[in-house]
Amino acid sequence: MGEQSERPIHGVAVDAGSGLEAAIRDARGSRAQPGDLLTFKRSVLTVLGPQASTVLIDAACGPHLLADYPDGCAPMMAYEADVYHISDDERITVLPDNLTVSEYPGLGVRQLKFFMYYAPDDSVDLNIRKLEIVAEVGRECEANDVRYLVEPLVYHRGIETGTAAFAQLKPELVRRATEAFAAPALKADVLKVEVPVDLNFVDGFGAPDMSRPDALEAFRYAAEPAAGQDLVYLSAGVAFEFFEASLMMAREAGVNFSGFMCGRAIWSDAVGVFGRDGESALVDWLADTGRARLQRLIAAVD
């Protein structure tokens, strides 16, 4: 585990749970149906899957979607109860109660994703507990021949995400998280990491708090601990154009990364389309704008 593969990763993520379900329900209003979340995810999978190397689904809806994977698109399923379901203070990921890692191969799933919120400056005891949970899932993946994608999501207890102060600290937080989660004991095959800069504070995109050369250096600095290992960037809900620009900056910086896992930056606008005009309009939007966005991300990394 931990060696870089030759095949690029062009991933679409549609593993969002209760938050996406609530957004769809709000968009649909009086037309909302119990199966709307599954309908939305199935549309993303079947329309975008043929161009993606993998599509990430969640543990709750996932078993109902496995038969819909197109040829050439490898199934990947999250190992979390809900990405929005965490213990409030410690931010420890809750495991699913409907699946075990040992069941993944029997379902035809050979790739598992697991995320953990991680603040490098939190207490040592708490971070040791978090890393041990990540390592235990890694051991189960290794025992069951399941490829393990690990996603550290950084935060700082004293500084709010999205602020200029957090943007200044983010390259260091991402680097320290990457270093911690790249440790061999955690058995990660792929690290799914955040873009280490917030373009809202980079010259040319937003407030000029960080110069472009400094932003490029931040990409190199944050990725160093993952040298020789598969590393992919996640979109974290930013606007599509910002994520595309981030991937292009990573390439410009010379970062040797393997690709991307992108969710909301591709399909978030489709929620409103589904709400207003229904499933047929959703499929049309994905076939037009969704596919075009995915192709642009592939071009940005390849």
N, C-alpha and C positions, 0 to 999 in steps of 0.2 A: 504494500500500500504506500501511497504518497509519491509515486513516480508519475511524471507527466506523460500523458497519452498523446498520440499523433493526431487523433481525430478531433477537429474543432467541435465545440459545443455551442449549438444555436438553439437555446432553450426558451420555450414559452411557459410561463408559470401561471397557473389558474387554480392555485391551492388556497386562495383566500376563503375564509369561512363566514362567520356570523356578520362581519362588517360588510362583506359583499352582499350577503343575503339581505341585510337591512337596506342597503343602497338600491338593490333591485326592487325590493318591496315598495320603497318610497317612490321610485321612478314609475312603477306600474300602477300605483294607486289602487283604484277600485277594480282594476283588471288583474291584480296580483293573484297568482295561483301557487299552491303548495310546491309544485315541481319547478318553479321558475329558476331557482339556483342551478338545478341539474340541467335544465334546458340551456341556460347560458353557458355553462361549462362544456357541455357536449358540443355546442356550436363552435366555441373557441377551439376545442380539440380537433373536430373533424374538418374545419375550414383552414386552420393554421398548421395543423399537425403535418400535412404532407411536405411543407417546406422546412419544418423544424427537425433537429436531430432528436429532440426529446420534448415532451410536454409534462410538466409537473402538476399532479392533481393531489387532492387532500385525502386524508384517511377516511373521512366520513362519506363523501360522494365517490371517491375513487373506485371502490369495488364495482360500482354500478356503471362505470365509464370504460372499464378495461377492454370490453368488446368493441369499443368504438375507435381504438387507435388505428390510424392508417398504416399501411405497410411502410417500413423504413423509419418509423418514428418510435423510438424506444420508450416504453412506459417508465415513469418515475413517480413515486408516491411518497408524500410527506409522512413522517412518523410523529404527528402531533395531534392532540385532541382538537385544537383550534388555534390558529396563529394569534388570535386575540384573547386566548384563554391562558392567563398566566397568574401566578401568585402575585398579589398587588405590590408588595414591598420588595421581595427578593427577585421577582421576575424570573422565576424558574419555569421552564416549559412543562406543560402537562402532557403526559403520554396518552395515546389513544386507548380506549377501553374495548375497542372492537377488533384489534389486530395485534399480533406479535410479529417481531422481525422474522421469526422462523416461518411465518405464513407467506411472506412475500414471494419466495420462489415458486410456490405452488400456485400463486395467482398469476404467474408470468411476469412478475416485477423483479428486476435485477438491479434497480437503482432506488436508493432511499435517501430522502433529504430530512435533515433535522436541524432546527435552529435553536439558538440560545442567546438571550440578551446578555451582554457582557460589558461591564464597566471596569476597565483595568485598575481604577483607583478604589474600587469597592474593597471590603474587608478580605483579607487573605483566605479566611475560613470559608466565606461564601463562594469565592471564586474557585477554590479547591473543590467544593461540592459540585459546582456547575460543571467543571471540567471532568470530574469523575462520572457524572451522568453522561456527558458526551462520549467519554471513553468506553463506558459500559455498552452504549448503543453501538459503538465502533466494534467492540469485541463480538457482539451478536451478529453484526454485518459480516465480519470476517469469518465467523463460524458457519454462516449460511451462504457464503459466496455472493454477497450483495454489495454492489458498489455504493460507497458511503459519501454523500455530499453534505458538508457541514457548513452552516450559515451563522457566523457570529454577527450580531447586531449591536453596535456600540451605543453607549449612552454615558452620561456623567451626572451624578446625583445633584451637583451644585450648579450645573449650567444647562439651560434649556436647549433642546435640539432645535435647529433652524435659526438660531441667533448668530450674530457676527462672532460672539465669543466662542460658541461651539464650533463654528466654521474654522476658526483659528486653531483650535485644539484637535480637530477631526483627523488630520493626517497622523498625528501621534497615536490617537486612540485606535485607528484602523490598523496601524503597524503593530501595536502591542497586542491587539486581539488576534491578528493574523499570526503573529509569532506564537502566541499561546495555543491556538487551535491547529497549528501546523506541527505541533510536537508529535513524534512518532507514537507515543502512548495512546493518542486519541484515534489513531488509525484512519484518519480522513483520506479518502481518495481524491476528493475535489473540495476546494475551499471556495465558497460562494460569499464574496466580500462586498462591502459597500464601496462606492466611489469615494476616494479619500478627500475630495474637495466638494464644497457647495458652490456651484456656479453662480448662485445669487450674489456671491461675494468675490467673484473673480473678474478682473478687468476684461471688458469686452462682452460680458454676459450680464453683469449686475453691478453692484457697488464695487469700486476698484480697491477693495481691501487687500486682495492678493493679486500679484502680477501673474501674467501667463507663464513666464519662466518659472516662477515659484510654484505654480500649480503643476507644471510638468514635473518638477523635482519632487513634489508631494506624491505624485503617482509612483515614481521610482522608489522613493523612500518607503512608502507604505507596503509595497509589494515585495521588497527584498527578502523578508523572512520566508516567503513561499517559493523561493528559487528552486526550480526543478520539479515543482508540484503543479498539478492542474489548479488553476485559479480562474474563476469566472466572476464577472461583475453583475450585481443585481441592480434593478432600476429604482427600488425603494419609493415608487410612486411619484417620481419627478415627471415633469412634462416630457413628452417624447423627444422633442428637439434637444433638450438638455441631456438626456441619456445618450442619444446619438452622438452629440458633441463630446460627451465624456469618454465614450469608447474610442472616438477618433483621437482624443488627447492622450489616452493610454497608449495607443499605437505610436503617436508622435513622440511620446516620452521613451519609447523603446521597451515598454513592459512586455515581458514574454507571457501573455495570458492566453487562456484556452478558448475564451468566448464569453457568452453572456447567458443569464437567465432573466428574462424580462416578462413582467406581468402587466401591471396597470399602465405603464407607459405606452404599451401597445393597445390595450383593449378598454381602458377606463371610459373613454368617450362612448363606447358601444352600450354602456349601461343606460344612458339616456335615450339612445336610439331604440333599444329594446322596450324601454318604458313607454315611449310615445307611440311606436309603430309596430311592435310585436316581433315575433320570431323571424318571420321572413325578411323584414328590414334589418334585423340583427345579422342574419347570415349574409345579406348583400353588403352591409357595411364591412364585415370581417373580410369578405372576398375582395373588396376594393381597398379601403383604407388600411385594414388590418394586415393584409398580405403585403401591401406596399411598404408599410412600416417595418415589417419583419425583414423584407428584402433589403431595406436600407441599413438595418442593423447588421445584417450578414455582410453587406458590402463594407461597412465601417470597420469590421474586425478582420475581414479577409483581404 
